[in-house]
Amino acid sequence: MGQGGLVPGEGGPARVRLGDVGELGLIRRIRESAGARVARVRTGIGDDAAVLEPAPGALLLATTDLVIEHVHFRRATSSPADIGWKALAVNLSDIAAMGGVPRWALVGLAVPEGTDVDDVDRFYAGMREAGAPHGIAVVGGDTCAAPDGWVAAVTVLGEHVGSPRLRSAARPGHVVAVTGSLGRSTAGLRVLEAEPALGAAVPAAVARDLTAAHRRPIARVAEGQWLAAQPAVHAMMDLSDGLATDLGHVCRESGVGARVRADRVPVSEATRQAARALGEDVLGWAISGGEDYELLVALDAGEAARVAAGLLAATGTPLTLVGEITGPGEPMPIFVDERGTALAMGPGYEHFRPAGRRGG
């Protein structure tokens, strides 16, 4: 094998592996290969959901996500109903990040041939349960045999009236805010991995709260719609890969930098209890853990307090101001302590992470 993973071919050019370009590099290649803008595609590859215009004035949102055994869940710690719930919820979160209304789902499911039919039924039951509050209809999909493990690929279509909130709309002077609290999903995963050795170190009620956050995340659909209706809100994204990575996506798409006060990142007491019991860094969970499916927002500084109070009154969900958008700079945000000293925070999750960016 050559340096950097390049493998000389048989008289041809060296091969480039996914680990050499990373997930973001792969997305850029796909985006570039898609070519020039096409008719009725308002926003294509690069945001939480595509924005399509099936007819003048009518906007269609389209998003798709995979959930894969041993990557996003483990059968030993998640039931088929949990898997179905999560497979839909992660897509609902993308529609929420655009401020849209989810409508229809198409489901591709691959499972080993020896899978019990009842388990497949439970998978779809969990999906129906996650979609019921939003009136989601499953309108198609595909099933096939998988050689090893479960794979679910779900596409959700939604509608939007007005202007979807894109990752590319953050500007210097905007403040950065997040809904809810961060790190709960990672805490839940760690608790699941540590049980039953944890014993009484984490109270049963705390463990249930955290493991539910990992197995059955709640998409902030109502919150996304309320925030998108506020002129002061300019950019939104859902937090699927961790604040460090996802705020980096916003910075990259908007051509800006960001500065975040790490001590202002909201963390629940349950998450702190789990971190203490396990001897782990709670701030690392909150900033780099991922799969929280909260909303990341860039909004006008002068309107931030009003928007936060309005969201809490309308939905019961808090909005916490954690930082600010700065001028053009590094695509990854800077995290600082209360004295302004830069902190070394690991990146969030990235598939095909390139060499030199391992860790986090």
BELJO-V244313 format. One line per field, one symbol per residue. ss: DSSP state (H for helix, E for strand, - for the rest). phi: phi as a letter, one per 30 degrees, with the letter a starting at -180 (. if undefined). psi: psi as a letter, one per 20 degrees, with the letter a starting at -180 (. if undefined). A space follows every 50 residues. Layout:
ss: ???
phi: ???
psi: ???
This chain:
ss: --HHH-E-------E--HHHHHHHHHHHHHHHH-------EEE------E EEEEE--EEEEEEEEEEEE---E------HHHHHHHHHHHHHHHHHH--- EEEEEEEEEEE-----HHHHHHHHHHHHHHHH----EEEEEEEEE----- EEEEEEEEEE------HHH-----EEEEE----HHHHHHHHHHH----HH H--HHHHHHHHHHHH-----HHHHHHHH----EEEEEE----HHHHHHHH HHHH--EEEEEHHH----HHHHHHHHHH---HHHHHHH------EEEEE- HHHHHHHHHHHHHHH---EEEEEEEE-------EEE-----E-------- ----------
phi: .ddiidceddicdddcceddciddddddddddddideceicdbcdkcdbd ccbdaeiccccbbbbcbbeiccabddbbdeddddededdddedddedcic cdbbbcbcbcbdddddedddededdddddddedcidcdcllabadcdajc bbcccccbbbcjcedcddcdbejdccbbdibcjddddddddddddcddhd dceedddddddddddbdcdddddddddddcedccbbaccccjeedddddd dddcibcabbdddcddbddddddddddcicddddddccdiidhdccbcbd ddcdddddddddddbicdbcdcabdcdeaddddccbddciddcdcddddb dhedejbdji
psi: prqjjpoprnjaqqqprhihhrghhgggggghhiarprpjogpcpiahqq oqnhqpipppppqqqqpppigirphhiprhhgggghhghhhhhghghikr opgqqpppppqqhjpphhhgghghghghghigijkppojabqqrqphorq ppopppprqppboqorhjjqqphqqpqqqbqqihggggghgghhqjhhcj hoqghggggghhhghmqopmghgggghiiphipgqqqqnhjqggghhhgg gghikrrqppohiipppqhgghgggghikrohhgghhigrkhkrppqprp giiggggghggghhijpqoppiaqparpbqhpqppraiijppqopqrapp qlprqikqa.
